Amino acid sequence: MTIGFVGLGQMGRPMAHNLTRPPGNYIVCSRRAEHFAEFADRGVQATTRVADLAGAEVLVLSLPGTSAVNEVLFGVDGVAKRLQPGALVIDTSTISYGATV
């Protein structure tokens, strides 16, 4: 199973570390590439391009607001239309319930 994780900020980074502990196929995505070295020892792929997460079977979002979630999912390089059928998106972002639905 491939798990993609977007958002390595104050909340997302520790979550991504916990998710990538067991051996597996993981991809983390962040605009801040300085976070990537932390994951390299575990063989986690890292990217700054959201489109690289299109092959993930599970996509976890931990973003700072509604506009960031919309951009990642539905923006120009958004991943929503590129995800595999049946892919699961888990949104832990700091946004309102209404925006998530």
Secondary structure by P-SEA (a helix, b strand, c coil): cbbbbccccccaaaaaaaaaccccbbbbbccccccccccccccccccccccccccccbbbbbcccaaaaaaacccccccccccccbbbbbbcccccccccc
